[in-house]
């Protein structure tokens, strides 16, 4: 048997190298720690220089407060920090760094040089700068530097070549470094950043405000397709931007979430945001957002992960509900507010501003108005729709149209727009190729995708009716009989109660035949056989329990999709106007259930520019 190894103390260098494996896993990790130190020092301008993706060189220069000469040797020692001094400080930490491990970990696996010139108590710089090269035991030497600190890291993993083999290509490592800087810069718009790679400047961010910095990093298209969030509840505040479904992504690479200015990847927050988008994005699309959560530092533990990218909340449920409802309200903003913004931006043909009265909000509109600060061009405004369903309540809005406009006929002219005090979506003019509704409002021309809009309306009605346990069913004059597999027949018999709750009467009329005797009243125009087959498929896949909870909305979305008015269906003006009025009263009417916009606004100014009027 081999001799049992004796317990012994590890050398300090090996301890630091082990610790470095938790903090420093690639050049981007080093850059993150150095940038956080520069920000904690109160810097207003930070320059970053990289070579070979950061493997050969990372140099971070700042104009912060600097480090006193007598404290310089401590900067490279483990657990030496100016950020905290007690457990109470740790529990209320407000700085980005606090452990005192970053520089020591970097110095254990790379060659580090610190050059700094501290400011005195009166703000004046010390007589000259000091430079410290190497690890513990090194002596500071006089150096030249105007102010602040320069941290230079060379030859990452030069003394641990096995770990260097795990690094990726130069371009990949640089991409990670660039993304790290962007994440940090998003939370600190008051600081200027410059990033250079192999002698070429790749990114320069001037000092700005939150909106300007978001536009510089995420792009103006993101801002144009986003709504501004600013919600407060006691000590909690959530601010930032949530992109509308039209800006959804195939990957989750445009999701930036911060807690007290620190970029985090938190499962609780990610789940709250995913749930907030649930009625707008179904399938494999990912929402885009840039959100900043502010709360009392004592109610969040940031000392969870060595890289400080995970946090733990004291009252996680309250945080989840706050974030969920704030974002959901923002995304469910009423259509009326968006159309109003377009009306207020309209200009006369002579390019002279013509203020119009604000159109009144339609009765029944719920949610928060579209944020004026999002800077979205009026003609790009789109009403939100989720991936719900398109079930057959075509008769519902037709009946509403006939009741509200009994005297209207298809040949009757549309109401004339004489001022802004009209319906936000205006009044229908015509139908284009049986697909789009053309309407006139105070701002100009409104184009509506009638199928997508009706899909959202039906989905929201089905959800509301089911929640209120008021999903009425309508008996079919002639039952729809169709052939079915034995497993479908068994599923229909086994889940008869669930089917009735959903408004269906589905019964076997033979060993391999089922009859649909009644369907939800909202879906009368849909194909009853297709609805029944879809419902039985969901029951087989997920069971009655899941269909009543997590899968319910997806199924309702599917039903709404099937029941919505189809393309090429000719509508009268009364029917088109009824659809417009229902859109104005429906939450998330900006987009259909699949995330596509349901309408767009072309202002008179847009049309005048296109036709060169007034020139």
C-alpha positions as CSV (number, residue, x, y, z in Angstrom):
1,X,0.0,0.0,0.0
2,X,1.3,3.5,-0.8
3,X,2.4,5.6,2.1
4,X,-0.3,7.9,3.4
5,X,0.6,11.6,2.5
6,X,1.1,13.8,5.5
7,X,-1.0,16.9,6.0
8,X,1.0,20.0,5.3
9,X,0.6,23.7,4.6
10,X,0.7,24.8,1.0
11,X,3.1,27.5,-0.2
12,X,1.6,31.0,-0.6
13,X,2.3,31.0,-4.3
14,X,0.4,27.7,-4.8
15,X,-2.5,29.0,-2.7
16,X,-2.7,32.1,-4.9
17,X,-2.6,30.0,-8.0
18,X,-5.4,27.8,-6.8
19,X,-7.4,30.9,-5.9
20,X,-6.7,32.3,-9.3
21,X,-8.4,29.4,-10.9
22,X,-11.7,30.6,-9.4
23,X,-11.3,34.3,-10.3
24,X,-9.2,34.2,-13.5
25,X,-10.3,31.8,-16.1
26,X,-9.5,33.9,-19.2
27,X,-8.2,37.4,-20.1
28,X,-11.8,38.8,-19.9
29,X,-11.8,37.8,-16.2
30,X,-8.7,39.8,-15.6
31,X,-10.1,42.8,-17.4
32,X,-13.3,42.6,-15.4
33,X,-11.4,42.8,-12.1
34,X,-9.2,45.6,-13.2
35,X,-12.1,47.7,-14.6
36,X,-14.0,47.2,-11.3
37,X,-11.0,48.5,-9.3
38,X,-10.7,51.5,-11.6
39,X,-14.4,52.3,-11.1
40,X,-14.2,51.9,-7.4
41,X,-11.4,54.5,-7.4
42,X,-13.8,57.1,-8.8
43,X,-12.4,57.2,-12.3
44,X,-14.1,59.4,-15.0
45,X,-12.0,58.1,-17.9
46,X,-10.6,54.6,-18.5
47,X,-8.4,53.4,-21.3
48,X,-7.8,49.7,-22.1
49,X,-5.1,48.3,-24.3
50,X,-5.0,44.7,-25.3
51,X,-2.5,42.6,-27.3
52,X,-3.2,39.1,-28.7
53,X,-6.7,39.0,-27.2
54,X,-5.4,40.0,-23.8
55,X,-3.2,37.0,-23.4
56,X,0.0,38.9,-24.1
57,X,-1.0,42.3,-22.6
58,X,-3.8,43.9,-20.7
59,X,-3.2,47.5,-19.7
60,X,-5.9,49.5,-17.8
61,X,-5.2,53.2,-17.3
62,X,-7.5,55.4,-15.2
63,X,-7.7,58.8,-13.7
64,X,-9.0,57.7,-10.3
65,X,-7.8,58.4,-6.7
66,X,-4.7,56.2,-7.0
67,X,-2.9,54.2,-4.3
68,X,-0.7,55.7,-1.6
69,X,3.0,54.7,-1.9
70,X,3.1,53.0,1.5
71,X,0.0,50.9,0.6
72,X,1.3,49.8,-2.8
73,X,3.0,46.6,-1.6
74,X,-0.3,45.5,0.0
75,X,-2.2,45.8,-3.3
76,X,-0.7,42.5,-4.6
77,X,-1.3,40.5,-1.4
78,X,-4.3,38.2,-0.9
79,X,-7.2,39.5,1.3
80,X,-5.8,43.1,1.4
81,X,-8.4,45.7,0.5
82,X,-9.6,49.2,1.2
83,X,-13.3,48.3,0.5
84,X,-14.4,46.6,3.7
85,X,-13.1,46.1,7.2
86,X,-15.9,44.3,9.1
87,X,-18.7,41.8,8.6
88,X,-21.2,44.7,8.7
89,X,-19.3,46.2,5.7
90,X,-19.5,42.9,3.9
91,X,-23.2,42.6,4.4
92,X,-23.8,46.1,3.0
93,X,-21.0,46.3,0.4
94,X,-21.6,49.0,-2.1
95,X,-18.4,48.7,-4.2
96,X,-17.8,46.4,-7.2
97,X,-14.8,44.8,-5.6
98,X,-14.4,43.9,-1.9
99,X,-12.6,40.5,-1.4
100,X,-9.0,41.7,-2.0
101,X,-8.3,38.7,-4.2
102,X,-8.3,40.0,-7.7
103,X,-4.8,41.6,-8.1
104,X,-3.2,38.8,-6.0
105,X,-4.8,36.1,-8.2
106,X,-3.7,37.9,-11.4
107,X,-0.1,38.3,-10.0
108,X,0.0,34.6,-9.3
109,X,-0.5,33.6,-13.0
110,X,0.9,36.6,-14.9
111,X,3.5,39.4,-14.7
112,X,1.9,42.4,-13.1
113,X,3.2,46.0,-12.9
114,X,1.4,48.7,-10.9
115,X,2.0,52.4,-11.5
116,X,0.1,54.9,-9.4
117,X,0.0,58.5,-8.3
118,X,-2.4,59.1,-5.5
119,X,-4.2,62.3,-4.7
120,X,-3.9,63.9,-1.2
121,X,-6.7,64.8,1.1
122,X,-7.0,68.2,-0.7
123,X,-7.3,66.5,-4.1
124,X,-3.8,67.5,-5.3
125,X,-1.6,64.7,-6.7
126,X,1.4,63.5,-4.8
127,X,4.8,64.8,-5.9
128,X,5.5,61.9,-8.2
129,X,4.2,58.4,-9.1
130,X,5.4,55.0,-7.8
131,X,5.8,51.7,-9.7
132,X,5.6,48.2,-8.2
133,X,6.7,45.3,-10.4
134,X,6.4,41.6,-9.4
135,X,4.7,39.9,-6.4
136,X,5.2,40.0,-2.7
137,X,8.5,41.3,-1.5
138,X,9.0,43.8,-4.3
139,X,9.9,47.4,-3.5
140,X,8.1,50.4,-5.1
141,X,10.2,52.7,-7.3
142,X,9.7,56.3,-8.4
143,X,8.0,56.6,-11.7
144,X,6.3,59.2,-14.0
145,X,2.5,59.4,-14.2
146,X,0.2,62.4,-14.3
147,X,-2.5,60.9,-12.0
148,X,-4.5,57.8,-11.3
149,X,-3.3,54.2,-11.8
150,X,-2.0,52.0,-14.6
151,X,-2.2,48.3,-14.1
152,X,-0.3,46.2,-16.7
153,X,-0.6,42.5,-16.9
154,X,1.6,40.5,-19.3
155,X,1.9,36.9,-20.4
156,X,-1.2,35.4,-18.8
157,X,-0.5,31.8,-17.5
158,X,3.2,32.1,-18.3
159,X,4.0,30.0,-15.2
160,X,1.1,27.5,-15.7
161,X,1.4,26.5,-19.4
162,X,-1.2,23.7,-19.0
163,X,-3.9,26.2,-18.3
164,X,-2.8,28.4,-21.2
165,X,-3.7,25.5,-23.6
166,X,-7.4,25.9,-22.7
167,X,-7.6,29.4,-24.0
168,X,-9.3,30.0,-27.3
169,X,-8.2,31.9,-30.4
170,X,-7.0,35.5,-30.2
171,X,-10.2,36.7,-31.9
172,X,-12.4,34.8,-29.5
173,X,-10.6,36.0,-26.4
174,X,-10.7,39.6,-27.6
175,X,-14.5,39.2,-28.2
176,X,-14.9,38.1,-24.6
177,X,-12.9,41.1,-23.4
178,X,-14.9,43.5,-25.6
179,X,-18.2,42.1,-24.2
180,X,-16.9,42.5,-20.7
181,X,-16.1,46.1,-21.2
182,X,-19.5,46.7,-22.8
183,X,-21.3,45.1,-19.9
184,X,-19.5,47.3,-17.4
185,X,-19.8,50.5,-19.5
186,X,-23.6,50.1,-19.8
187,X,-23.9,50.6,-16.0
188,X,-21.5,53.5,-15.9
189,X,-22.5,56.0,-18.6
190,X,-20.8,58.9,-16.7
191,X,-17.4,57.3,-17.3
192,X,-15.6,57.4,-20.7
193,X,-14.1,54.2,-22.0
194,X,-11.6,53.5,-24.8
195,X,-10.7,50.0,-26.0
196,X,-7.7,49.3,-28.3
197,X,-6.5,45.9,-29.6
198,X,-3.1,45.4,-31.1
199,X,-2.7,49.1,-31.4
200,X,-6.0,49.9,-33.1
201,X,-8.9,51.5,-31.3
202,X,-12.0,49.3,-31.6
203,X,-14.4,51.1,-29.2
204,X,-14.7,54.6,-27.8
205,X,-17.5,55.6,-25.5
206,X,-17.8,59.2,-24.5
207,X,-19.4,60.2,-21.3
208,X,-23.1,60.2,-21.7
209,X,-26.4,59.6,-20.0
210,X,-28.1,56.2,-19.6
211,X,-30.0,56.4,-22.8
212,X,-27.0,57.6,-24.8
213,X,-24.8,54.8,-23.5
214,X,-27.5,52.2,-24.2
215,X,-27.8,53.5,-27.8
216,X,-24.0,53.5,-28.3
217,X,-23.6,49.9,-27.1
218,X,-26.9,48.2,-28.0
219,X,-27.7,50.3,-31.0
220,X,-30.3,52.8,-31.9
221,X,-32.5,50.0,-33.4
222,X,-32.7,48.5,-29.9
223,X,-33.9,51.8,-28.5
224,X,-36.4,52.3,-31.3
225,X,-37.9,48.8,-30.7
226,X,-37.9,49.1,-26.9
227,X,-40.1,50.5,-24.2
228,X,-38.7,52.4,-21.2
229,X,-39.2,50.8,-17.8
230,X,-39.1,52.9,-14.6
231,X,-40.9,51.3,-11.7
232,X,-40.6,51.9,-8.0
233,X,-42.0,50.0,-5.0
234,X,-40.7,51.1,-1.6
235,X,-36.9,50.6,-1.6
236,X,-37.0,48.8,-5.0
237,X,-36.5,50.4,-8.3
238,X,-36.3,48.9,-11.8
239,X,-35.2,51.1,-14.7
240,X,-34.0,50.5,-18.2
241,X,-35.3,49.2,-21.5
242,X,-37.3,46.2,-22.6
243,X,-37.3,45.4,-26.4
244,X,-40.6,44.6,-28.0
245,X,-41.1,41.2,-29.6
246,X,-40.2,42.4,-33.1
247,X,-36.6,42.7,-31.7
248,X,-36.5,39.2,-30.3
249,X,-33.3,37.2,-30.9
250,X,-32.4,33.6,-31.8
251,X,-30.0,33.6,-28.9
252,X,-30.0,35.2,-25.4
253,X,-27.1,37.5,-26.3
254,X,-28.9,40.8,-25.8
255,X,-29.9,40.3,-22.2
256,X,-28.3,42.7,-19.7
257,X,-29.4,42.6,-16.1
258,X,-27.8,44.6,-13.2
259,X,-28.2,44.6,-9.5
260,X,-26.9,47.8,-7.9
261,X,-24.8,48.5,-10.9
262,X,-23.3,45.0,-11.0
263,X,-23.9,42.8,-14.1
264,X,-25.4,39.5,-12.9
265,X,-26.7,36.2,-14.3
266,X,-29.4,35.4,-11.8
267,X,-31.9,32.6,-12.3
268,X,-34.6,34.3,-10.3
269,X,-34.4,37.5,-12.4
270,X,-34.1,35.5,-15.6
271,X,-37.3,33.6,-14.7
272,X,-39.2,36.7,-13.8
273,X,-38.3,38.3,-17.1
274,X,-39.1,35.2,-19.1
275,X,-42.6,35.0,-17.5
276,X,-43.2,38.7,-18.2
277,X,-42.6,38.0,-21.9
278,X,-44.6,34.7,-21.9
279,X,-47.6,36.2,-23.6
280,X,-45.5,38.0,-26.2
281,X,-42.9,35.4,-27.2
282,X,-43.6,31.7,-27.6
283,X,-41.2,29.2,-29.0
284,X,-37.4,29.5,-29.3
285,X,-37.1,33.3,-29.5
286,X,-35.3,35.3,-26.7
287,X,-36.2,38.7,-25.5
288,X,-33.7,41.6,-25.4
289,X,-33.5,43.9,-22.4
290,X,-31.2,46.2,-20.5
291,X,-32.5,46.5,-16.9
292,X,-31.1,48.0,-13.7
293,X,-32.4,46.8,-10.3
294,X,-31.7,49.0,-7.3
295,X,-32.3,47.9,-3.8
296,X,-30.8,48.2,-0.3
297,X,-27.4,46.5,-0.4
298,X,-28.2,44.8,3.0
299,X,-31.0,42.9,1.3
300,X,-28.8,41.2,-1.3
301,X,-25.8,38.9,-0.9
302,X,-23.1,39.5,-3.6
303,X,-20.6,37.2,-1.9
304,X,-22.0,34.1,-3.5
305,X,-19.7,33.4,-6.5
306,X,-15.9,34.1,-6.9
307,X,-16.6,36.1,-10.0
308,X,-19.5,38.0,-8.3
309,X,-21.9,37.2,-11.2
310,X,-24.5,35.5,-8.9
311,X,-26.4,37.1,-6.1
312,X,-28.9,35.9,-3.5
313,X,-31.8,38.0,-2.4
314,X,-33.2,38.1,1.2
315,X,-36.8,38.2,-0.1
316,X,-36.5,36.5,-3.4
317,X,-40.3,36.2,-4.0
318,X,-40.9,39.9,-3.5
319,X,-38.1,40.7,-6.0
320,X,-39.5,38.2,-8.5
321,X,-43.0,39.6,-8.3
322,X,-41.7,43.2,-8.5
323,X,-39.6,42.6,-11.6
324,X,-42.3,40.5,-13.3
325,X,-45.1,43.0,-12.8
326,X,-43.0,46.0,-13.7
327,X,-41.9,44.5,-17.0
328,X,-45.3,43.0,-17.8
329,X,-47.1,46.3,-17.3
330,X,-44.5,48.0,-19.5
331,X,-45.0,45.5,-22.3
332,X,-48.8,45.5,-21.9
333,X,-49.0,49.3,-22.5
334,X,-52.2,50.3,-24.3
335,X,-52.3,50.8,-28.0
336,X,-54.0,54.2,-27.4
337,X,-50.9,55.7,-25.9
338,X,-48.7,54.6,-28.9
339,X,-51.1,56.0,-31.4
340,X,-51.3,59.2,-29.4
341,X,-47.5,59.6,-29.6
342,X,-47.8,59.4,-33.4
343,X,-50.6,61.9,-33.5
344,X,-48.6,64.4,-31.5
345,X,-45.6,64.1,-33.8
346,X,-47.6,64.8,-37.0
347,X,-46.5,67.9,-39.1
348,X,-48.3,69.8,-41.8
349,X,-47.3,69.5,-45.5
350,X,-45.4,72.8,-45.1
351,X,-43.3,71.2,-42.3
352,X,-44.9,73.6,-39.8
353,X,-45.7,71.9,-36.5
354,X,-49.5,71.5,-36.1
355,X,-50.4,70.5,-32.6
356,X,-53.4,68.3,-32.4
357,X,-55.6,67.5,-29.4
358,X,-54.7,64.3,-27.6
359,X,-57.0,61.5,-28.6
360,X,-58.9,60.1,-25.6
361,X,-57.9,56.6,-24.4
362,X,-60.4,53.9,-25.4
363,X,-62.6,52.6,-22.6
364,X,-61.3,49.5,-21.0
365,X,-57.6,50.0,-21.9
366,X,-55.4,48.7,-19.2
367,X,-51.7,49.0,-18.5
368,X,-49.1,51.8,-18.5
369,X,-48.7,54.2,-21.4
370,X,-45.8,53.9,-23.9
371,X,-42.8,55.6,-22.5
372,X,-42.1,58.8,-24.2
373,X,-38.4,58.6,-23.3
374,X,-37.8,55.6,-25.6
375,X,-37.4,57.8,-28.6
376,X,-39.3,55.5,-30.9
377,X,-40.2,57.0,-34.3
378,X,-44.0,57.3,-34.5
379,X,-44.3,55.4,-37.7
380,X,-42.4,52.5,-36.2
381,X,-44.8,52.2,-33.3
382,X,-46.2,48.7,-33.2
383,X,-48.8,47.2,-30.9
384,X,-47.6,44.2,-28.8
385,X,-49.0,40.8,-29.5
386,X,-48.0,37.5,-27.9
387,X,-47.8,34.0,-29.4
388,X,-51.4,33.3,-28.3
389,X,-53.9,31.9,-30.5
390,X,-56.3,32.8,-33.3
391,X,-59.5,31.1,-32.4
392,X,-62.8,31.7,-34.1
393,X,-64.6,34.7,-32.6
394,X,-65.0,36.3,-36.0
395,X,-68.7,36.5,-35.4
396,X,-68.1,38.3,-32.1
397,X,-66.6,41.4,-33.6
398,X,-69.0,41.2,-36.5
399,X,-71.9,41.2,-34.1
400,X,-70.4,44.1,-32.2
401,X,-69.9,46.0,-35.4
402,X,-73.6,45.5,-36.4
403,X,-74.8,46.5,-32.9
404,X,-72.7,49.6,-32.6
405,X,-73.1,50.7,-36.2
406,X,-76.5,49.3,-37.2
407,X,-76.9,51.9,-39.9
408,X,-73.5,51.3,-41.5
409,X,-73.2,49.5,-44.8
410,X,-70.2,48.4,-46.8
411,X,-70.7,51.3,-49.2
412,X,-71.0,54.0,-46.5
413,X,-68.0,56.4,-46.4
414,X,-65.7,56.3,-43.4
415,X,-66.0,59.0,-40.8
416,X,-64.1,62.2,-41.7
417,X,-61.0,63.0,-39.5
418,X,-61.5,66.6,-38.5
419,X,-59.4,66.8,-35.4
420,X,-57.3,64.6,-33.1
421,X,-60.2,63.8,-30.8
422,X,-60.9,60.5,-32.5
423,X,-60.3,56.9,-32.0
424,X,-56.5,56.2,-31.7
425,X,-56.5,53.8,-34.6
426,X,-58.9,56.0,-36.6
427,X,-61.5,54.7,-38.9
428,X,-61.3,52.1,-41.7
429,X,-60.9,53.3,-45.3
430,X,-60.5,50.0,-47.2
431,X,-59.2,46.5,-47.2
432,X,-55.9,45.7,-49.0
433,X,-55.8,42.3,-50.8
434,X,-57.9,40.9,-48.1
435,X,-55.0,41.0,-45.7
436,X,-54.5,44.5,-44.4
437,X,-57.0,47.1,-43.1
438,X,-56.2,50.7,-44.1
439,X,-57.4,53.3,-41.6
440,X,-57.1,57.1,-41.2
441,X,-56.4,58.6,-37.9
442,X,-55.2,62.1,-36.7
443,X,-51.6,61.3,-37.5
444,X,-52.1,59.9,-41.0
445,X,-52.4,56.3,-42.3
446,X,-52.7,53.2,-40.1
447,X,-52.0,49.8,-41.6
448,X,-53.4,46.8,-39.6
449,X,-52.7,43.1,-40.1
450,X,-56.2,41.9,-39.5
451,X,-55.4,38.3,-38.8
452,X,-52.6,39.1,-36.3
453,X,-54.7,41.7,-34.6
454,X,-57.7,39.4,-34.3
455,X,-55.5,36.6,-33.0
456,X,-54.4,38.8,-30.1
457,X,-57.9,39.9,-29.3
458,X,-59.2,36.3,-29.2
459,X,-56.3,35.1,-27.1
460,X,-56.8,37.8,-24.5
461,X,-60.6,37.1,-24.4
462,X,-60.1,33.4,-24.0
463,X,-57.6,33.9,-21.2
464,X,-59.9,36.3,-19.4
465,X,-62.9,34.1,-19.8
466,X,-61.1,31.0,-18.5
467,X,-59.7,32.9,-15.5
468,X,-63.2,34.1,-14.7
469,X,-64.5,30.6,-15.2
470,X,-66.9,32.2,-17.8
471,X,-65.8,30.4,-20.9
472,X,-69.3,29.8,-22.4
473,X,-69.8,27.1,-25.0
474,X,-72.1,27.1,-28.0
475,X,-73.8,23.9,-29.2
476,X,-73.3,23.1,-32.9
477,X,-76.4,22.7,-35.0
478,X,-74.8,19.7,-36.7
479,X,-72.1,17.9,-34.6
480,X,-68.8,17.6,-36.4
481,X,-67.9,13.9,-36.6
482,X,-64.3,12.8,-37.4
483,X,-62.2,9.7,-37.4
484,X,-59.8,9.4,-34.5
485,X,-57.2,6.9,-33.1
486,X,-58.2,4.8,-30.1
487,X,-55.8,6.8,-27.9
488,X,-57.7,10.0,-28.9
489,X,-61.0,8.4,-28.1
490,X,-59.7,7.3,-24.7
491,X,-58.2,10.7,-24.0
492,X,-61.6,12.3,-24.7
493,X,-63.4,10.0,-22.3
494,X,-60.8,10.3,-19.6
495,X,-60.6,14.1,-19.7
496,X,-64.3,14.9,-20.2
497,X,-64.4,17.3,-17.2
498,X,-61.4,19.3,-18.5
499,X,-62.9,19.5,-21.9
500,X,-66.1,20.9,-20.5
501,X,-64.2,23.5,-18.5
502,X,-62.6,24.6,-21.8
503,X,-66.0,24.9,-23.4
504,X,-65.9,21.6,-25.5
505,X,-68.4,18.8,-25.6
506,X,-66.5,15.9,-27.2
507,X,-67.9,12.5,-27.1
508,X,-67.2,9.1,-28.8
509,X,-69.8,7.9,-31.3
510,X,-67.9,4.8,-32.3
511,X,-64.8,2.8,-31.6
512,X,-62.7,5.2,-33.8
513,X,-65.0,8.2,-34.1
514,X,-65.5,11.4,-32.1
515,X,-68.2,14.0,-32.4
516,X,-67.7,17.7,-31.5
517,X,-71.1,18.8,-30.2
518,X,-70.2,22.2,-28.7
519,X,-67.2,24.6,-28.8
520,X,-66.3,27.8,-27.0
521,X,-68.6,30.6,-28.2
522,X,-65.6,32.7,-29.0
523,X,-64.4,30.1,-31.5
524,X,-67.6,29.5,-33.5
525,X,-65.9,30.5,-36.8
526,X,-63.0,28.0,-36.3
527,X,-62.9,24.5,-37.7
528,X,-64.3,22.4,-34.8
529,X,-62.5,19.2,-36.0
530,X,-59.1,21.0,-36.1
531,X,-59.7,22.5,-32.7
532,X,-60.6,19.1,-31.2
533,X,-57.6,17.4,-32.7
534,X,-55.3,20.1,-31.4
535,X,-56.8,19.9,-27.9
536,X,-56.5,16.1,-27.8
537,X,-52.9,16.4,-28.9
538,X,-52.2,18.7,-26.0
539,X,-53.9,16.4,-23.5
540,X,-51.9,13.5,-24.7
541,X,-48.6,15.4,-24.6
542,X,-49.0,17.3,-21.3
543,X,-52.0,15.8,-19.4
544,X,-54.9,17.6,-17.9
545,X,-52.9,19.0,-14.9
546,X,-50.3,20.8,-17.1
547,X,-52.9,21.9,-19.6
548,X,-54.6,23.7,-16.7
549,X,-51.4,25.5,-15.7
550,X,-48.2,26.0,-17.6
551,X,-49.4,24.8,-21.0
552,X,-52.8,26.5,-20.8
553,X,-51.8,29.8,-22.4
554,X,-50.0,28.1,-25.3
555,X,-53.0,26.0,-26.0
556,X,-55.3,29.1,-25.9
557,X,-52.8,30.8,-28.2
558,X,-53.1,27.9,-30.7
559,X,-56.9,28.1,-30.5
560,X,-56.9,31.8,-31.1
561,X,-54.7,31.4,-34.1
562,X,-57.1,28.9,-35.7
563,X,-60.1,31.0,-34.9
564,X,-58.9,34.4,-36.0
565,X,-60.2,35.9,-39.2
566,X,-58.3,34.5,-42.2
567,X,-56.6,36.3,-45.0
568,X,-58.7,37.0,-48.1
569,X,-61.8,37.3,-45.9
570,X,-63.7,40.3,-47.1
571,X,-64.9,42.6,-44.3
572,X,-67.3,45.5,-44.4
573,X,-66.3,48.9,-43.1
574,X,-68.4,48.3,-40.0
575,X,-66.6,45.0,-39.3
576,X,-63.2,46.6,-39.9
577,X,-64.0,49.5,-37.5
578,X,-65.2,47.0,-34.9
579,X,-61.9,45.2,-35.1
580,X,-60.0,48.5,-34.6
581,X,-62.1,49.4,-31.6
582,X,-61.4,46.0,-30.0
583,X,-57.7,46.4,-30.6
584,X,-57.8,49.7,-28.7
585,X,-59.3,47.9,-25.7
586,X,-57.0,44.9,-25.7
587,X,-53.8,44.6,-23.8
588,X,-50.6,43.8,-25.7
589,X,-52.5,44.6,-29.0
590,X,-49.2,45.9,-30.5
591,X,-48.1,42.4,-31.4
592,X,-49.6,39.1,-32.3
593,X,-49.0,35.9,-30.2
594,X,-45.9,35.2,-32.2
595,X,-44.2,38.5,-31.6
596,X,-45.1,40.1,-34.9
597,X,-46.4,43.7,-35.0
598,X,-50.1,44.0,-35.7
599,X,-50.1,47.6,-37.0
600,X,-47.9,50.5,-38.1
601,X,-48.4,54.2,-38.4
602,X,-47.4,56.3,-41.4
603,X,-47.7,59.9,-40.5
604,X,-48.5,62.7,-42.9
605,X,-44.9,63.9,-42.5
606,X,-43.6,60.5,-43.5
607,X,-45.8,60.6,-46.6
608,X,-44.9,64.2,-47.4
609,X,-41.2,63.3,-47.3
610,X,-41.7,60.4,-49.5
611,X,-43.6,62.4,-52.2
612,X,-41.3,65.4,-51.8
613,X,-44.1,67.7,-50.8
614,X,-43.2,71.1,-49.5
615,X,-39.8,71.2,-51.3
